[in-house]
Amino acid sequence: MSARDIESALLARCAAVAREVAPPAQDQREANVFRLASMLIQSQFPHEANSLKLASDEYFVAHPNAKLTSGAIVRNGWIVGLPRLRDRLIRRLS
């Protein structure tokens, strides 16, 4: 899979979890991206942001040392950047 394919799949998971139609975070990458996404869309989509936060919190209860900073999430290549994640997720949720 290309980086764009991976990003698209992760955005699709974020949107599905935000709409509560998908299971919670399945791994560290998803949990961290969900947590970050929830913060980025909180003002425009509070309900969806809460769903993402709950999905990530459930993972972090079982894996408390898995939580990373936003900088580490970008450095790991899980997202390209915060504005891009926010804009693309808002588009999917609109």
C-alpha positions as CSV (number, residue, x, y, z in Angstrom):
1,M,0.0,0.0,0.0
2,S,1.2,3.5,-0.8
3,A,1.3,6.2,1.9
4,R,-1.8,7.8,0.4
5,D,-3.6,4.4,0.6
6,I,-2.6,4.0,4.2
7,E,-3.7,7.6,5.0
8,S,-7.1,7.0,3.2
9,A,-7.7,3.8,5.1
10,L,-6.9,5.5,8.4
11,L,-9.2,8.4,7.6
12,A,-12.0,6.0,6.7
13,R,-11.5,4.3,10.1
14,C,-11.6,7.6,11.9
15,A,-14.8,8.6,10.2
16,A,-16.4,5.2,10.9
17,V,-15.4,5.3,14.6
18,A,-16.5,9.0,14.8
19,R,-20.0,7.9,13.6
20,E,-19.9,4.9,16.0
21,V,-20.1,2.3,13.3
22,A,-16.7,0.7,13.8
23,P,-15.0,-1.1,16.7
24,P,-12.6,0.9,18.9
25,A,-8.9,1.4,18.2
26,Q,-7.2,-1.9,17.3
27,D,-3.6,-0.8,17.7
28,Q,-1.3,1.9,19.0
29,R,-1.4,3.8,15.7
30,E,-5.2,4.0,15.6
31,A,-5.5,4.9,19.2
32,N,-3.1,7.8,18.9
33,V,-4.5,9.1,15.6
34,F,-8.1,8.8,17.1
35,R,-7.1,10.8,20.2
36,L,-5.4,13.5,18.1
37,A,-8.3,13.6,15.6
38,S,-10.7,14.0,18.4
39,M,-8.9,17.1,19.6
40,L,-8.7,18.6,16.1
41,I,-12.5,18.3,15.3
42,Q,-13.8,19.0,18.8
43,S,-15.2,22.5,18.0
44,Q,-17.0,21.5,14.8
45,F,-18.0,17.9,15.6
46,P,-18.2,17.4,19.4
47,H,-20.2,14.2,19.3
48,E,-17.9,12.6,16.8
49,A,-14.8,13.9,18.6
50,N,-16.2,12.2,21.8
51,S,-16.6,8.9,20.0
52,L,-13.0,9.0,18.8
53,K,-11.8,9.9,22.2
54,L,-13.7,7.0,23.8
55,A,-12.3,4.6,21.2
56,S,-8.7,5.7,22.0
57,D,-9.3,5.8,25.7
58,E,-10.4,2.2,25.7
59,Y,-7.1,1.2,24.0
60,F,-5.0,3.3,26.4
61,V,-6.6,1.7,29.5
62,A,-5.1,-1.6,28.4
63,H,-1.9,-0.1,27.0
64,P,-1.1,3.0,29.1
65,N,2.4,3.4,27.8
66,A,1.3,3.5,24.2
67,K,0.2,7.2,24.2
68,L,2.4,9.4,22.1
69,T,2.8,13.1,21.5
70,S,1.4,14.7,18.3
71,G,5.0,15.2,17.1
72,A,5.8,11.5,17.5
73,I,2.6,10.6,15.6
74,V,3.8,12.8,12.7
75,R,7.4,11.5,12.9
76,N,6.2,7.9,12.8
77,G,4.5,8.8,9.5
78,W,1.0,7.9,10.8
79,I,-0.3,11.2,9.6
80,V,1.2,13.9,7.3
81,G,0.4,16.8,9.5
82,L,-2.3,18.2,11.8
83,P,-4.0,20.5,9.4
84,R,-4.2,17.8,6.7
85,L,-5.7,15.3,9.2
86,R,-8.3,17.9,10.4
87,D,-9.3,19.1,7.0
88,R,-9.6,15.6,5.5
89,L,-11.6,14.3,8.4
90,I,-13.9,17.3,8.5
91,R,-14.6,16.7,4.8
92,R,-15.5,13.1,5.4
93,L,-17.8,14.0,8.3
94,S,-19.5,16.8,6.5
